[in-house]
């Protein structure tokens, strides 16, 4: 962990600048422009929270309302701060280094979590949530708890399952006279993509040069490209096969383009899908939250299905992405138990978990609410996507629950290996077509073996 945090001297020098920058974001941001009411009395405990997603803060403001209604003697007020991606990690690392300035509650993205959890026992800068979560654990999808578990302790729970699905622009399939339900394999996907482009001019898919496209293709083959002891396995047939598929969709079959902005979460990509420039995308279910905010023209016009497969026996989905909410070790000792109980409630309570769908449009982490009629009742999510989509969505979650793989991002050196792939392999193969997938992955394997020796 020492190698990954800012040096102490630099952290101290940067403290004033970074905290001032964070302070500029200190007004709680919500989706409708409102802010939570001020604490009504001194009996209310104020808990500070940082998140890089504004709607996560809105979720916690609503969760605080539920908690306060159920716990009149243990009232909380969430002082939320939206801190942009990148800056939030610098601020957090600095605060943990100097021993002050961290919030009580913090959203930590799964790719960043390894830096705080994969450390020696006794050095995790977060508080265990085991006891507080105990009443909720029988109802949680443990695949969204396990990644945030270290040394026998649970340090957070995700906002969603993050199941990767295929999202289809139904209007383009109607225009082309095509039925996406006939797609079973990736060969089917390519063949239908050629017809889509011929009949409508739209590409079948845009492909990112981050890892949200590649990871599910590896995981659906029941493979991990990082070994349990932290060694790369990038020159494996499974890793090459996954990247070759993406490469060939663009440069051989010409049914795909490099994603505008290069990433799933880029303004350019949002605009491209919203405008009907491509007919489908595979993405984690949490991407649904983006549609109402930035792709309004797709309201009521989306369909959802499982991932196509390379061959029978492959997983038809994969968990991808994720964000846990943790309690830092800088919470005031007298507030620690309340903070832990509240965070566990906010993610695990049945009514709160329903908001993961009704408010955020995510696939909830409580398995026992998928068939609840309330999930199809009017809500921001159902109003946008429609009852038919919602029913299709939850039916699919049931259908693929035993066919959902994942890339274990908590293995040693995972962060380092991922960053190398993003910085070197993806640009060479997906963006520029300068190297074949086999060549780029073999070169990366050789370099990483030397670096990690």
VMD Tcl script that draws the C-alpha trace (Angstrom):
set ca {
  {0.00 0.00 0.00}
  {2.92 2.33 0.72}
  {3.91 2.31 -2.95}
  {0.44 3.31 -3.99}
  {-0.23 6.32 -1.79}
  {1.15 9.78 -2.15}
  {4.40 10.35 -0.32}
  {3.84 12.00 3.02}
  {5.67 15.21 2.23}
  {3.85 15.66 -1.07}
  {0.54 14.89 0.60}
  {1.07 17.58 3.19}
  {2.03 20.12 0.55}
  {-1.03 19.24 -1.49}
  {-3.42 19.11 1.44}
  {-4.61 22.69 1.35}
  {-5.10 22.68 -2.44}
  {-6.89 19.36 -2.63}
  {-9.15 19.90 0.33}
  {-10.04 23.35 -0.93}
  {-10.95 21.84 -4.29}
  {-13.09 19.28 -2.53}
  {-14.72 21.98 -0.42}
  {-15.95 23.62 -3.62}
  {-18.06 20.49 -4.17}
  {-19.40 20.39 -0.62}
  {-23.01 21.32 -1.35}
  {-24.98 18.08 -1.50}
  {-25.97 17.47 -5.11}
  {-29.18 15.72 -6.09}
  {-30.78 14.79 -9.36}
  {-33.50 17.41 -9.06}
  {-31.37 20.25 -7.72}
  {-32.72 20.04 -4.17}
  {-30.52 19.56 -1.12}
  {-31.40 17.67 2.04}
  {-33.03 19.66 4.78}
  {-30.66 21.06 7.41}
  {-30.23 18.98 10.56}
  {-33.33 19.70 12.67}
  {-31.58 19.58 16.04}
  {-28.39 18.82 17.89}
  {-29.70 15.28 18.44}
  {-29.04 14.48 14.78}
  {-25.65 12.93 13.93}
  {-24.04 14.46 10.86}
  {-22.13 11.95 8.71}
  {-19.96 13.27 5.90}
  {-19.86 11.34 2.64}
  {-17.88 11.55 -0.60}
  {-19.01 10.04 -3.87}
  {-17.97 10.44 -7.50}
  {-21.59 9.79 -8.61}
  {-24.21 12.41 -7.81}
  {-27.10 9.96 -7.91}
  {-25.36 7.81 -5.27}
  {-25.63 10.81 -2.96}
  {-29.31 11.18 -3.80}
  {-29.75 7.52 -2.90}
  {-28.15 8.05 0.49}
  {-30.27 11.13 1.20}
  {-33.36 9.00 0.58}
  {-31.92 6.14 2.64}
  {-31.38 8.57 5.51}
  {-35.08 9.48 5.34}
  {-36.00 5.79 5.60}
  {-33.56 5.26 8.46}
  {-34.78 8.30 10.41}
  {-38.41 7.18 10.08}
  {-37.49 3.78 11.51}
  {-35.00 5.03 14.14}
  {-36.37 8.14 15.89}
  {-33.69 7.91 18.60}
  {-30.76 7.53 16.16}
  {-31.26 10.26 13.59}
  {-28.67 10.90 10.87}
  {-28.00 13.67 8.38}
  {-25.81 13.01 5.33}
  {-23.50 15.86 4.41}
  {-22.73 14.69 0.88}
  {-19.92 15.91 -1.33}
  {-19.68 15.11 -5.02}
  {-15.98 14.79 -5.86}
  {-15.05 14.09 -9.49}
  {-13.38 10.85 -10.54}
  {-9.63 11.04 -10.16}
  {-9.74 13.86 -7.66}
  {-11.62 11.73 -5.16}
  {-8.83 9.12 -5.10}
  {-6.14 11.76 -4.68}
  {-8.09 13.36 -1.85}
  {-8.74 10.02 -0.15}
  {-5.14 8.84 -0.41}
  {-3.90 12.14 0.95}
  {-6.35 12.14 3.86}
  {-5.48 8.57 4.82}
  {-1.77 9.38 4.58}
  {-1.86 12.42 6.86}
  {-4.41 10.86 9.21}
  {-7.15 13.47 8.89}
  {-9.54 14.93 6.37}
  {-11.26 11.74 5.25}
  {-15.08 11.60 5.23}
  {-17.06 9.32 7.51}
  {-18.52 7.45 4.52}
  {-16.81 6.93 1.18}
  {-17.80 5.35 -2.14}
  {-14.88 3.25 -3.40}
  {-15.02 1.87 -6.94}
  {-14.13 -1.81 -7.25}
  {-11.02 -1.17 -9.33}
  {-9.67 1.12 -6.60}
  {-10.70 -1.10 -3.68}
  {-7.73 -3.44 -4.02}
  {-5.39 -0.65 -2.87}
  {-7.22 -0.42 0.45}
  {-8.15 -4.08 1.02}
  {-5.22 -6.05 -0.35}
  {-2.95 -4.91 2.46}
  {-1.61 -6.68 5.58}
  {-4.11 -7.43 8.36}
  {-4.59 -4.47 10.64}
  {-3.77 -1.93 7.93}
  {-7.15 -1.65 6.20}
  {-8.18 2.01 6.69}
  {-11.87 1.09 6.83}
  {-14.15 -0.32 9.53}
  {-15.53 -3.88 9.25}
  {-19.28 -4.07 8.64}
  {-19.78 -7.74 9.59}
  {-21.97 -7.23 12.64}
  {-24.07 -4.46 11.12}
  {-24.68 -6.48 7.94}
  {-25.52 -9.74 9.70}
  {-29.34 -9.29 9.56}
  {-29.23 -8.60 5.82}
  {-26.67 -11.12 4.56}
  {-29.17 -14.00 3.96}
  {-30.89 -11.80 1.36}
  {-27.88 -10.34 -0.43}
  {-26.29 -11.56 -3.65}
  {-22.95 -12.46 -2.12}
  {-21.09 -11.98 -5.40}
  {-21.53 -8.27 -4.71}
  {-20.22 -8.60 -1.16}
  {-17.25 -10.93 -1.66}
  {-15.13 -8.47 -3.68}
  {-15.11 -6.11 -0.70}
  {-14.14 -8.78 1.83}
  {-10.62 -9.08 3.19}
  {-9.05 -10.87 6.15}
  {-12.45 -12.30 7.06}
  {-14.11 -8.89 7.26}
  {-16.70 -7.24 5.02}
  {-15.82 -3.60 4.35}
  {-18.68 -2.64 2.06}
  {-21.55 -3.69 -0.17}
  {-22.20 -2.72 -3.78}
  {-25.10 -0.67 -5.13}
  {-25.98 -3.36 -7.68}
  {-25.19 -6.77 -9.12}
  {-23.71 -5.18 -12.23}
  {-24.78 -8.04 -14.50}
  {-23.54 -7.44 -18.04}
  {-26.37 -7.60 -20.57}
  {-27.00 -6.74 -24.19}
  {-29.06 -3.58 -24.61}
  {-30.81 -3.18 -27.95}
  {-32.28 -0.12 -29.68}
  {-35.57 -1.76 -30.60}
  {-36.51 0.84 -33.22}
  {-33.45 0.01 -35.34}
  {-34.25 -3.71 -35.25}
  {-37.84 -2.93 -36.24}
  {-36.60 -0.76 -39.11}
  {-34.26 -3.52 -40.30}
  {-36.87 -6.25 -39.91}
  {-34.58 -8.15 -37.55}
  {-35.27 -9.96 -34.27}
  {-32.43 -9.76 -31.76}
  {-33.97 -12.71 -29.89}
  {-32.55 -14.97 -32.60}
  {-29.00 -14.14 -31.48}
  {-27.46 -16.98 -29.46}
  {-23.78 -16.97 -30.40}
  {-21.29 -14.27 -31.31}
  {-21.38 -15.62 -34.86}
  {-25.13 -14.88 -34.86}
  {-24.40 -11.39 -33.55}
  {-21.92 -10.71 -36.37}
  {-24.27 -12.04 -39.05}
  {-27.15 -9.91 -37.79}
  {-24.82 -6.93 -37.51}
  {-23.99 -7.21 -41.20}
  {-27.70 -7.18 -42.04}
  {-28.26 -4.24 -39.68}
  {-25.61 -2.16 -41.38}
  {-26.82 -3.12 -44.86}
  {-30.46 -2.26 -44.14}
  {-30.17 0.79 -41.90}
  {-26.61 2.09 -42.19}
  {-26.24 1.78 -38.41}
  {-23.37 -0.12 -36.87}
  {-24.30 -3.06 -34.67}
  {-22.17 -1.87 -31.76}
  {-19.51 0.60 -30.66}
  {-16.62 -0.94 -28.69}
  {-14.76 0.72 -25.85}
  {-11.00 0.65 -25.46}
  {-11.30 0.41 -21.70}
  {-12.15 -3.00 -20.21}
  {-15.94 -3.04 -19.95}
  {-16.12 -4.72 -23.35}
  {-13.25 -7.17 -22.93}
  {-13.76 -8.31 -19.33}
  {-17.17 -9.98 -19.90}
  {-15.84 -11.85 -22.95}
  {-13.03 -13.30 -20.85}
  {-15.22 -14.06 -17.84}
  {-17.89 -15.81 -19.88}
  {-15.24 -18.40 -20.78}
  {-14.79 -19.22 -17.06}
  {-11.30 -17.72 -17.09}
  {-9.21 -15.31 -14.97}
  {-6.39 -13.46 -16.69}
  {-4.66 -12.84 -13.33}
  {-3.65 -15.92 -11.36}
  {-4.44 -16.28 -7.65}
  {-0.85 -15.33 -6.79}
  {-1.01 -12.19 -8.94}
  {0.71 -13.30 -12.14}
  {-0.58 -12.26 -15.59}
  {-2.05 -14.85 -17.93}
  {-2.63 -12.56 -20.87}
  {-1.24 -14.85 -23.58}
  {-3.91 -17.46 -22.86}
  {-6.28 -18.67 -25.61}
  {-9.26 -17.24 -23.68}
  {-7.81 -13.73 -23.40}
  {-6.75 -13.70 -27.04}
  {-10.09 -15.06 -28.23}
  {-11.98 -12.31 -26.43}
  {-9.85 -9.49 -27.80}
  {-9.77 -11.01 -31.28}
  {-13.57 -10.94 -31.39}
  {-13.65 -7.23 -30.61}
  {-10.88 -6.49 -33.09}
  {-12.55 -8.44 -35.88}
  {-15.94 -6.81 -35.36}
  {-14.26 -3.50 -36.20}
  {-11.57 -4.33 -38.73}
  {-12.72 -7.57 -40.40}
  {-16.53 -7.69 -40.32}
  {-16.94 -3.91 -40.10}
  {-20.09 -4.12 -37.99}
  {-18.56 -2.09 -35.16}
  {-16.67 1.12 -34.59}
  {-14.34 2.29 -31.88}
  {-16.55 3.92 -29.27}
  {-16.59 7.71 -29.58}
  {-14.71 9.05 -26.58}
  {-13.17 5.56 -26.25}
  {-15.09 4.79 -23.06}
  {-18.54 3.58 -22.07}
  {-19.02 6.67 -19.93}
  {-18.14 9.40 -22.39}
  {-20.38 12.20 -23.63}
  {-19.55 11.24 -27.19}
  {-20.73 7.67 -26.66}
  {-23.92 8.79 -24.96}
  {-24.72 10.98 -27.97}
  {-23.95 8.22 -30.48}
  {-26.29 5.70 -28.88}
  {-28.97 8.29 -28.20}
  {-28.91 9.31 -31.88}
  {-29.24 5.74 -33.18}
  {-25.74 5.46 -34.60}
  {-25.41 1.89 -33.32}
  {-28.02 -0.74 -32.55}
  {-26.74 -2.39 -29.38}
  {-24.16 -2.38 -26.64}
  {-23.08 -4.76 -23.93}
  {-22.72 -3.11 -20.57}
  {-23.33 -3.72 -16.86}
  {-26.89 -3.18 -15.73}
  {-25.80 -0.12 -13.77}
  {-25.45 1.62 -17.14}
  {-29.26 1.84 -17.16}
  {-28.93 4.82 -14.81}
  {-27.34 6.79 -17.68}
  {-30.26 6.49 -20.09}
  {-32.76 8.79 -18.35}
  {-30.05 11.34 -17.61}
  {-28.20 11.59 -20.92}
  {-30.01 9.50 -23.57}
  {-33.62 10.70 -23.29}
  {-34.55 9.83 -26.89}
  {-34.41 6.14 -26.01}
  {-37.27 6.34 -23.52}
  {-39.50 3.29 -23.92}
  {-37.37 2.05 -26.83}
  {-34.87 -0.33 -25.21}
  {-34.86 -4.11 -25.04}
  {-32.51 -6.34 -23.08}
  {-31.11 -9.83 -23.52}
  {-28.22 -12.03 -22.39}
  {-24.71 -11.94 -23.83}
  {-24.17 -14.09 -26.90}
  {-21.68 -16.92 -26.31}
  {-18.66 -18.31 -28.10}
  {-19.92 -21.83 -27.54}
  {-22.38 -23.82 -25.45}
  {-21.46 -23.83 -21.77}
  {-20.17 -20.25 -21.70}
  {-21.62 -17.82 -19.17}
  {-24.27 -15.55 -20.65}
  {-23.41 -12.70 -18.31}
  {-20.68 -11.35 -16.09}
  {-20.59 -9.00 -13.14}
  {-18.67 -5.85 -14.00}
  {-17.83 -2.67 -12.21}
  {-19.16 -1.84 -8.80}
  {-18.84 0.59 -5.94}
  {-18.91 -0.16 -2.24}
  {-19.79 2.34 0.47}
  {-17.31 2.10 3.32}
  {-16.89 3.68 6.74}
  {-13.41 5.12 7.13}
  {-11.30 4.74 10.25}
  {-11.46 8.52 10.70}
  {-15.12 8.54 11.71}
  {-15.52 9.91 15.25}
  {-15.43 6.94 17.67}
  {-18.74 7.95 19.22}
  {-20.35 7.85 15.74}
  {-18.77 4.64 14.45}
  {-21.51 2.20 15.45}
  {-24.24 4.45 14.09}
  {-22.35 4.94 10.82}
  {-21.90 1.20 10.38}
  {-25.53 0.42 11.20}
  {-26.77 3.12 8.83}
  {-24.58 2.08 5.88}
  {-25.64 -1.55 6.28}
  {-29.29 -0.45 6.38}
  {-28.83 1.78 3.33}
  {-27.67 -1.12 1.19}
  {-29.33 -4.14 2.80}
  {-32.74 -3.02 4.03}
  {-35.50 -4.26 1.74}
  {-37.12 -0.89 1.11}
  {-33.77 0.79 0.62}
  {-32.61 -1.91 -1.78}
  {-35.71 -1.38 -3.88}
  {-34.46 2.14 -4.55}
  {-31.47 0.63 -6.31}
  {-33.97 -0.05 -9.10}
  {-36.75 2.50 -8.62}
  {-34.41 5.48 -8.14}
  {-31.13 4.47 -9.79}
  {-32.27 1.92 -12.37}
  {-29.73 -0.63 -11.09}
  {-30.12 -4.38 -10.65}
  {-30.65 -4.64 -6.86}
  {-28.39 -6.73 -4.65}
  {-31.28 -8.31 -2.71}
  {-32.40 -11.43 -4.55}
  {-35.74 -11.56 -2.72}
  {-37.18 -8.44 -4.36}
  {-36.89 -9.40 -8.04}
  {-40.47 -10.71 -8.13}
  {-41.99 -8.05 -5.90}
  {-44.84 -6.29 -7.78}
  {-43.51 -3.00 -6.45}
  {-40.61 -3.29 -8.89}
  {-43.09 -2.84 -11.75}
  {-45.03 -0.02 -10.11}
  {-44.59 3.58 -11.32}
  {-41.13 4.89 -10.48}
  {-38.47 6.95 -12.27}
  {-37.04 3.73 -13.70}
  {-40.33 2.18 -14.84}
  {-41.59 5.53 -16.17}
  {-38.55 5.71 -18.47}
  {-37.99 2.11 -19.51}
  {-41.56 0.85 -19.40}
  {-43.25 -2.03 -17.60}
  {-42.47 -4.48 -20.42}
  {-38.76 -3.71 -20.20}
  {-38.79 -3.96 -16.40}
  {-40.45 -7.39 -16.56}
  {-37.96 -8.52 -19.20}
  {-35.09 -7.18 -17.11}
  {-36.01 -9.00 -13.91}
  {-36.92 -12.20 -15.75}
  {-33.46 -12.11 -17.31}
  {-31.78 -11.61 -13.95}
  {-33.44 -14.80 -12.73}
  {-32.56 -16.65 -15.91}
  {-28.84 -15.85 -15.90}
  {-28.12 -15.93 -12.17}
  {-26.28 -19.27 -12.50}
  {-24.56 -18.14 -15.70}
  {-22.89 -14.98 -14.45}
  {-19.12 -14.95 -14.28}
  {-16.79 -12.22 -13.07}
  {-13.21 -11.04 -13.22}
  {-11.68 -11.14 -9.75}
  {-10.25 -7.64 -9.39}
  {-8.97 -8.21 -5.85}
  {-6.08 -10.50 -6.81}
  {-2.55 -9.21 -6.18}
  {-1.23 -6.86 -8.89}
  {-4.66 -6.71 -10.57}
  {-4.67 -2.92 -10.63}
  {-1.20 -2.78 -12.20}
  {-2.05 -5.39 -14.83}
  {-5.36 -3.73 -15.72}
  {-3.69 -0.34 -16.14}
  {-1.10 -1.83 -18.50}
  {-3.83 -3.36 -20.65}
  {-5.75 -0.08 -20.77}
  {-2.68 2.03 -21.54}
  {-0.94 -0.26 -24.04}
  {-2.90 -3.27 -25.29}
  {-6.24 -1.61 -26.03}
  {-4.83 1.39 -27.92}
  {-2.64 -0.87 -30.08}
  {-5.38 -3.35 -30.99}
  {-8.73 -1.56 -30.76}
  {-7.99 2.10 -31.44}
  {-5.08 1.94 -33.89}
  {-4.99 -1.65 -35.22}
  {-1.19 -1.50 -34.99}
  {-0.81 -4.99 -33.50}
  {-2.80 -8.18 -33.58}
  {-4.45 -9.17 -30.29}
  {-2.11 -12.17 -29.95}
  {0.98 -9.99 -30.48}
  {-0.15 -7.25 -28.11}
  {-1.12 -9.64 -25.33}
  {2.10 -11.66 -25.70}
  {4.15 -8.46 -25.47}
  {2.18 -7.35 -22.42}
  {2.72 -10.74 -20.79}
  {6.48 -10.46 -21.26}
  {6.67 -6.90 -19.94}
  {4.50 -7.60 -16.89}
  {6.41 -10.76 -16.00}
  {9.59 -8.67 -15.85}
  {7.97 -5.87 -13.88}
  {6.38 -8.22 -11.34}
  {9.40 -10.50 -10.95}
}
mol new
graphics top color blue
foreach p $ca { graphics top sphere $p radius 0.5 }
foreach p [lrange $ca 0 end-1] q [lrange $ca 1 end] { graphics top cylinder $p $q radius 0.2 }
display resetview
